[in-house]
Each structure stands twice: as C-alpha cells, then as structure tokens.
Amino acid sequence: MLKAYKYRIYLNKQQEEQIQKTFGCCRFVYNQILAYRKDKYDKEKESMNKTSCNNYVNQVLKKEYEWLKEVDKFALTNSVYNLDFAYQRFFKEHTGYPKFKSKHNHYKSYTTNFTNGNIEVSFDNNKIKLPKLKWVKVKVHREFTGKIKSATISQVPSGKYFVAVLVETEHTPIKSTGCCIGFDLGIKDLLITSDGEKKENPKYIKKYEGKLAKEQRRLSHKKKGGKNWNRQRIKVARIHEKIHNTRIDNLHKISHELISENQVIVSEDLAVSNMVKNHNLAKAISDCGWHELTRQISYKADWNNRQYIRIGRFTKSSQPCHVCGYINPDTKDLSVREWICPCCGAVHDRDINAAINILNEGLRILNAV
C-alpha cells in the first residue's frame, strides 16, 4: 500500500533559493513543452508522448538553457509527466485543455523520485535528506516504516514549506465490529446518524469571517505587488489556512470514528457541485465539507475492509416513515423538522428518520448484490 506522510520543513537561505529555482524551472519546462506540443500539432498534426517530450527537454532545452541543469532532473521529468497526464485527462475525461502555469500562483510544488538513497528521513534528528538540498530541518510528528518512493516539496500561499513523502508500507486494518450505520448530511448539524447521534457543524467560515473581512479590506488598500501588499496577502492566506486545517481536522476525527465503530457505512450520493449553485446556501454548504468527508470515509473504508455504500441521490429519504413506509409529502418543506406518522403514530425527527431510511436502503442494496 502507498501512503503519503506530510511534514513541515524549515529551510536556510541557500535551500530556499534552490527550491524557488526548481519551482521556476519546472514551470518553465511545463510551459515550453505545452507550447511545443501545441505548435507541433497545429503545424504537423502530430501528437507527442511523454517520452518524446522528456527527450526534447534533455536534448534541446537543457542545451539551450544551461541553468536547467542546476536543478533536480527528476523534478523536470515529473513536470513533463504531469503535463502528459493533463492531456490524457483532456482526451479521456473531457476536462479542460491544459493551461500555461503562472509565476503569480502562490501555491507551488514539484516531485522528485527516490534513487540510490537520495531521499532519507532521520526521525531521531528531525531531518530529511532531499536531492540538491542535502539535509533539511523537518517537524516529524509521526514516523513510518517502509520503502520511500518519491517526495513532493510544496509551498503554500502562507509561505510555509512542506514535504510529502510517498511510502510503500504495510497497513493493519482495524478489527471488524459487525455494526451498521447510516448518516444524513446537514447544515445545522453536520452529520446525523441512524443511531440518533448528531455532530454539530462548527461553521468555521462564520467563526473567522469577521477577522478575514478585516484583513481583506486592509489588503485592498495596498498597492498590488509591493512589499506591504505581499505581507498583508500572507496574513489573509494564514486565516484561510487556519479555516482549512481546522475543518479538515474535524472531518478526519468524524470519519475515523465512523470507520472504527462500524463495518457497513451508508450515505447519500449528493451532487454538491449542483447544490452550491443555490447562492443562498452556497457558503454554508461549502463550509460543511461534505465532499471531503465522504472522500475520507471512502478511502479509509478501503484501507480497513469496510463497506461504504452510497445510495442514489434521487432516493426518497426524508418523506417515508421508517416504521410503516408511509410517504409524507409535507416533509418537502424544509421547515418541518418533526412530524407524526398518521398511519402508525410514530414520532419522527426529520433528520434521524432520513438517516434510518438511508441505512435501510443501503442494506437492501447490500443484500441484493
């Protein structure tokens, strides 16, 4: 199994200059190859694969631009491969045509491959060895065992540097529990389970939006591109980073709890990208992180031999009574939070009833397979 371990790194001045040079060279090679491939197809109607593109870098670009030899060769190769992957997605998945990279993008990264011990982590000394950088100070908050495959060095908009080490390692699945659970996703409560438990929505954007608005107003008064503007831009980026990190941390705790305590997990397959088109709810929906939560549950279920089932997005979950099956059309009104079934007399909490119906539908699908 391949797992990535991400650590923050602390660079000296020479290492920072080398990394920035590598970022620039990777961007330059990416743009040069994109222009070359586009021009070659327009003039000769001839396509290129990643091998021929890489040969063009080594045989033409490195001779014409000697400074390309000063950076890690694997970083340049991976930049070419990333462009080829973008082309493959364009042709197979009909995504957008590859675009040129801008040096004004404040998120930068490159990937280097492991060979002959060029990447090594010293857990005792809190250091990591990287190509062209030698030993770099790193904050090791967790250790790993396994074979290192590659490392991705990145700089986030707040100016911090990170390294993500890809490791081929063994994973011990969590013991089976035999329990089943269904959950409904919401805004007021982030998650409602079929057991009646409700996870509160922390609403991180609402918590920090006052401070964020204040710093963004200050940024708008600065001359773009100046030192004061860049200083203020970093302050804004750190608030966004704080919001992102706290949200992700909370979602990891919830997904880990669901995976640890249950063998079968069922949820709805929500079309989040369509739901955020409602401008009245877009900010609240985005703040919840529904897609990220279901993504975490999906890969953690695969790691731990769990079954994660997503029922159809058009399946009725709020309207049916989970006891007798009566369909209550009044629940189409979202203001109806509780209702009494006229057939069996059961008292329902709207969200818990939906979670139970989601679980029942998931078990039906599981038994039908």
C-alpha positions as CSV (number, residue, x, y, z in Angstrom):
1,M,0.0,0.0,0.0
2,L,1.2,3.5,-0.8
3,K,0.7,6.2,1.9
4,A,1.9,9.8,2.0
5,Y,3.3,11.4,5.1
6,K,3.4,15.2,5.1
7,Y,5.8,17.2,7.2
8,R,6.6,20.9,7.5
9,I,10.2,21.7,6.6
10,Y,12.4,24.7,7.7
11,L,14.9,25.9,5.1
12,N,18.0,28.0,5.3
13,K,18.6,30.8,2.8
14,Q,20.5,28.6,0.3
15,Q,17.9,25.8,0.4
16,E,15.1,28.3,-0.1
17,E,16.8,29.8,-3.2
18,Q,17.4,26.3,-4.6
19,I,13.7,25.3,-4.1
20,Q,12.5,28.6,-5.7
21,K,14.8,28.0,-8.6
22,T,13.4,24.4,-9.0
23,F,9.8,25.8,-8.9
24,G,10.7,28.2,-11.7
25,C,12.4,25.6,-13.8
26,C,9.5,23.2,-13.5
27,R,7.1,25.9,-14.5
28,F,9.3,26.9,-17.4
29,V,9.7,23.3,-18.7
30,Y,5.9,22.7,-18.4
31,N,5.1,25.9,-20.4
32,Q,7.8,25.2,-23.0
33,I,6.5,21.6,-23.6
34,L,2.9,22.7,-23.7
35,A,3.7,25.4,-26.3
36,Y,5.9,22.9,-28.3
37,R,3.2,20.2,-28.3
38,K,0.5,22.7,-29.3
39,D,2.6,24.1,-32.1
40,K,3.7,20.7,-33.4
41,Y,0.1,19.5,-33.6
42,D,-1.2,22.7,-35.3
43,K,1.6,22.6,-38.0
44,E,2.2,18.9,-38.5
45,K,-0.9,17.3,-36.9
46,E,1.4,15.1,-34.9
47,S,0.9,14.1,-31.3
48,M,3.8,13.5,-28.8
49,N,4.0,11.1,-25.9
50,K,5.7,11.8,-22.6
51,T,8.9,10.0,-23.6
52,S,9.5,12.2,-26.7
53,C,8.6,15.3,-24.6
54,N,11.2,14.3,-22.0
55,N,13.8,13.7,-24.7
56,Y,13.1,17.2,-26.1
57,V,13.9,18.6,-22.6
58,N,17.1,16.7,-22.3
59,Q,18.4,17.1,-25.8
60,V,17.1,20.6,-26.7
61,L,16.0,22.7,-23.8
62,K,18.9,21.8,-21.5
63,K,21.4,22.7,-24.2
64,E,19.7,26.0,-25.0
65,Y,19.1,26.9,-21.3
66,E,22.1,25.7,-19.3
67,W,20.5,26.8,-15.9
68,L,18.0,23.9,-16.2
69,K,20.9,21.6,-15.2
70,E,21.2,23.3,-11.9
71,V,18.0,21.7,-10.5
72,D,16.9,18.2,-9.8
73,K,16.4,16.3,-13.1
74,F,13.5,14.2,-11.6
75,A,11.6,17.4,-10.9
76,L,11.8,18.4,-14.6
77,T,10.8,14.9,-15.7
78,N,7.8,14.8,-13.4
79,S,6.8,18.2,-14.7
80,V,6.7,16.8,-18.2
81,Y,4.7,13.7,-17.0
82,N,2.2,15.9,-15.2
83,L,1.5,17.7,-18.5
84,D,1.1,14.4,-20.3
85,F,-1.4,13.4,-17.5
86,A,-3.3,16.6,-18.1
87,Y,-3.5,15.8,-21.8
88,Q,-4.8,12.2,-21.0
89,R,-7.5,13.6,-18.8
90,F,-8.4,16.1,-21.5
91,F,-8.9,13.4,-24.1
92,K,-10.4,10.7,-21.9
93,E,-12.4,12.6,-19.2
94,H,-13.1,15.7,-21.3
95,T,-11.6,18.1,-18.8
96,G,-10.3,21.5,-19.8
97,Y,-7.4,21.8,-22.2
98,P,-4.1,22.1,-20.3
99,K,-3.2,25.7,-19.4
100,F,0.1,27.5,-19.0
101,K,1.4,27.9,-15.5
102,S,1.7,31.4,-14.0
103,K,4.5,32.5,-11.8
104,H,1.9,34.6,-9.8
105,N,0.3,31.4,-8.5
106,H,1.1,31.3,-4.7
107,Y,0.9,27.5,-4.5
108,K,4.0,25.9,-5.9
109,S,5.3,22.3,-5.9
110,Y,7.5,19.7,-7.5
111,T,8.0,16.0,-7.2
112,T,11.3,14.1,-7.1
113,N,11.9,10.3,-7.2
114,F,13.8,8.1,-4.9
115,T,17.0,6.6,-6.2
116,N,20.3,5.5,-4.6
117,G,19.3,6.8,-1.2
118,N,18.8,10.4,-2.3
119,I,15.8,10.7,0.0
120,E,16.1,9.8,3.6
121,V,14.4,10.7,6.9
122,S,16.2,10.9,10.2
123,F,13.5,10.6,12.9
124,D,15.9,11.0,15.7
125,N,17.4,14.2,14.4
126,N,14.3,15.7,12.8
127,K,15.9,16.0,9.4
128,I,15.2,14.9,5.9
129,K,17.6,14.5,3.0
130,L,16.4,15.7,-0.3
131,P,18.1,15.9,-3.8
132,K,20.1,19.1,-4.3
133,L,19.1,20.3,-0.8
134,K,21.0,17.8,1.4
135,W,19.8,17.6,5.0
136,V,16.8,19.8,5.8
137,K,15.2,20.5,9.2
138,V,11.8,19.0,9.4
139,K,9.0,18.7,12.0
140,V,8.5,14.9,12.3
141,H,5.1,14.5,14.1
142,R,4.7,10.8,13.1
143,E,7.1,8.1,12.0
144,F,6.7,5.5,9.2
145,T,8.3,2.2,8.1
146,G,8.5,1.2,4.5
147,K,10.2,1.9,1.2
148,I,10.3,5.6,0.1
149,K,9.1,6.0,-3.5
150,S,9.0,9.8,-4.0
151,A,8.8,13.2,-2.3
152,T,6.7,16.2,-3.2
153,I,8.0,19.6,-2.0
154,S,5.4,22.4,-1.9
155,Q,5.0,26.0,-0.8
156,V,1.5,27.1,0.3
157,P,0.2,30.7,-0.1
158,S,1.0,31.5,3.6
159,G,4.7,31.0,2.7
160,K,5.2,27.7,4.6
161,Y,7.1,24.8,3.0
162,F,6.1,21.1,3.3
163,V,7.3,17.8,2.0
164,A,5.0,14.8,1.4
165,V,6.9,11.5,1.4
166,L,5.2,8.7,-0.5
167,V,6.0,5.4,1.2
168,E,5.2,1.8,0.2
169,T,4.2,0.3,3.6
170,E,2.0,-2.2,5.3
171,H,-1.3,-1.2,6.8
172,T,-3.0,-3.2,9.6
173,P,-6.8,-3.0,9.2
174,I,-9.0,-2.1,12.2
175,K,-10.8,-5.2,13.7
176,S,-14.2,-5.9,12.4
177,T,-17.1,-4.6,14.5
178,G,-20.2,-6.0,12.8
179,C,-22.1,-2.8,13.3
180,C,-24.0,-0.9,10.6
181,I,-24.8,2.8,10.4
182,G,-26.4,5.3,8.0
183,F,-26.0,9.0,8.1
184,D,-27.6,12.1,6.7
185,L,-25.6,15.2,6.0
186,G,-26.9,18.6,7.0
187,I,-26.1,22.3,7.6
188,K,-27.4,23.0,11.1
189,D,-26.0,19.6,12.2
190,L,-23.1,18.4,10.1
191,L,-23.9,14.8,10.4
192,I,-26.9,12.9,11.8
193,T,-26.6,9.1,12.3
194,S,-29.3,6.4,12.3
195,D,-28.4,5.8,16.0
196,G,-29.8,9.3,16.8
197,E,-26.4,11.0,17.3
198,K,-25.9,14.5,15.9
199,K,-22.5,16.0,15.1
200,E,-22.6,19.8,15.4
201,N,-21.5,21.9,12.5
202,P,-18.6,24.1,13.8
203,K,-19.2,26.7,10.9
204,Y,-15.6,27.7,10.6
205,I,-16.1,30.4,8.0
206,K,-18.7,32.1,10.1
207,K,-16.3,31.9,13.1
208,Y,-13.4,33.6,11.2
209,E,-15.2,35.7,8.6
210,G,-15.1,38.9,10.7
211,K,-11.3,38.7,11.0
212,L,-11.0,37.6,7.4
213,A,-13.0,40.6,6.1
214,K,-10.9,43.0,8.2
215,E,-7.6,41.7,6.8
216,Q,-9.0,41.6,3.2
217,R,-10.1,45.2,3.5
218,R,-6.5,46.1,4.5
219,L,-5.2,44.1,1.6
220,S,-7.4,46.0,-0.9
221,H,-5.8,49.3,0.3
222,K,-2.3,48.1,-0.6
223,K,-0.5,48.6,-3.9
224,K,-0.6,45.2,-5.6
225,G,2.9,43.6,-5.9
226,G,4.6,45.7,-3.2
227,K,6.2,44.5,0.0
228,N,3.4,45.7,2.2
229,W,0.8,44.1,-0.1
230,N,2.7,40.8,0.0
231,R,2.9,41.0,3.8
232,Q,-0.8,41.5,4.1
233,R,-1.5,38.8,1.5
234,I,0.2,36.3,3.7
235,K,-1.9,37.4,6.7
236,V,-5.1,36.7,4.6
237,A,-3.6,33.4,3.4
238,R,-2.9,32.3,7.0
239,I,-6.6,32.9,8.0
240,H,-7.7,30.8,5.0
241,E,-5.2,28.1,6.0
242,K,-6.5,28.1,9.6
243,I,-10.1,27.6,8.4
244,H,-9.0,24.8,6.1
245,N,-6.8,23.0,8.7
246,T,-9.5,23.1,11.5
247,R,-12.2,21.9,9.1
248,I,-10.0,19.0,7.8
249,D,-9.0,18.0,11.3
250,N,-12.6,17.8,12.4
251,L,-13.6,15.8,9.4
252,H,-10.8,13.3,10.0
253,K,-12.0,12.8,13.5
254,I,-15.6,12.1,12.4
255,S,-14.6,9.8,9.5
256,H,-12.2,7.9,11.8
257,E,-14.9,7.4,14.4
258,L,-17.4,6.1,11.8
259,I,-14.8,3.7,10.3
260,S,-13.6,2.4,13.7
261,E,-17.1,1.7,15.1
262,N,-18.9,0.3,12.0
263,Q,-18.5,-2.4,9.4
264,V,-21.1,-1.0,7.0
265,I,-21.5,2.7,6.4
266,V,-24.3,4.2,4.2
267,S,-24.8,7.7,3.0
268,E,-26.4,9.6,0.1
269,D,-24.6,10.4,-3.1
270,L,-25.0,14.1,-3.0
271,A,-24.4,16.4,-6.1
272,V,-22.6,19.0,-4.1
273,S,-21.4,20.9,-7.2
274,N,-25.1,21.4,-8.2
275,M,-26.2,22.3,-4.7
276,V,-23.8,25.2,-4.3
277,K,-25.4,26.9,-7.3
278,N,-28.1,28.0,-4.8
279,H,-26.5,31.3,-3.8
280,N,-28.5,31.4,-0.5
281,L,-26.8,28.2,0.7
282,A,-23.5,28.1,-1.2
283,K,-21.3,29.4,1.6
284,A,-22.9,27.2,4.2
285,I,-22.7,24.1,2.1
286,S,-19.0,24.8,1.1
287,D,-18.2,25.3,4.8
288,C,-19.5,21.9,5.7
289,G,-17.0,19.9,3.6
290,W,-19.4,17.2,2.6
291,H,-17.4,16.0,-0.4
292,E,-14.2,15.8,1.7
293,L,-15.9,13.9,4.5
294,T,-17.3,11.2,2.0
295,R,-13.9,11.1,0.3
296,Q,-12.2,10.3,3.6
297,I,-14.7,7.7,4.5
298,S,-14.3,6.1,1.1
299,Y,-10.5,5.5,1.2
300,K,-10.5,4.7,4.9
301,A,-13.1,2.0,4.3
302,D,-10.9,0.5,1.6
303,W,-7.9,0.5,4.0
304,N,-9.8,-1.2,6.8
305,N,-12.0,-3.7,4.8
306,R,-15.2,-1.8,5.5
307,Q,-18.2,-1.5,3.1
308,Y,-19.1,2.1,2.2
309,I,-22.4,2.3,0.2
310,R,-23.8,5.5,-1.4
311,I,-27.5,5.3,-2.3
312,G,-28.9,7.1,-5.3
313,R,-29.2,10.8,-4.9
314,F,-32.9,10.7,-6.0
315,T,-33.9,8.1,-3.4
316,K,-36.5,9.4,-1.0
317,S,-35.1,9.5,2.5
318,S,-37.0,12.3,4.3
319,Q,-40.5,11.5,3.2
320,P,-41.1,7.8,4.1
321,C,-41.8,6.7,7.7
322,H,-39.1,4.2,8.5
323,V,-41.6,2.1,10.6
324,C,-44.5,1.6,8.2
325,G,-43.4,3.2,4.9
326,Y,-46.0,5.9,4.8
327,I,-44.9,8.8,2.4
328,N,-45.4,12.2,4.0
329,P,-45.3,14.9,1.2
330,D,-45.3,17.7,3.9
331,T,-41.6,17.0,4.5
332,K,-40.7,18.6,1.2
333,D,-41.0,21.8,3.2
334,L,-37.6,22.0,5.0
335,S,-39.1,23.9,7.9
336,V,-40.8,20.7,9.0
337,R,-38.3,19.3,11.5
338,E,-40.6,16.8,13.4
339,W,-43.8,15.0,12.3
340,I,-46.1,12.3,13.5
341,C,-46.9,9.4,11.1
342,P,-50.7,9.3,10.6
343,C,-50.6,5.5,9.9
344,C,-48.6,4.1,12.8
345,G,-48.4,7.1,15.1
346,A,-44.5,7.1,15.2
347,V,-42.9,10.4,16.2
348,H,-40.1,11.3,13.8
349,D,-37.2,13.7,13.9
350,R,-36.8,14.6,10.3
351,D,-33.0,14.0,10.1
352,I,-32.9,10.9,12.2
353,N,-35.7,9.4,10.2
354,A,-33.8,10.2,6.9
355,A,-30.6,8.5,8.3
356,I,-32.6,5.4,9.2
357,N,-34.1,5.3,5.7
358,I,-30.7,5.7,4.2
359,L,-29.3,2.8,6.2
360,N,-32.3,0.6,5.3
361,E,-31.8,1.3,1.6
362,G,-28.1,0.6,1.8
363,L,-28.7,-2.7,3.5
364,R,-31.3,-3.6,0.8
365,I,-28.7,-2.8,-1.9
366,L,-26.1,-4.9,0.0
367,N,-28.3,-7.9,0.3
368,A,-29.4,-7.7,-3.3
369,V,-25.8,-7.9,-4.6
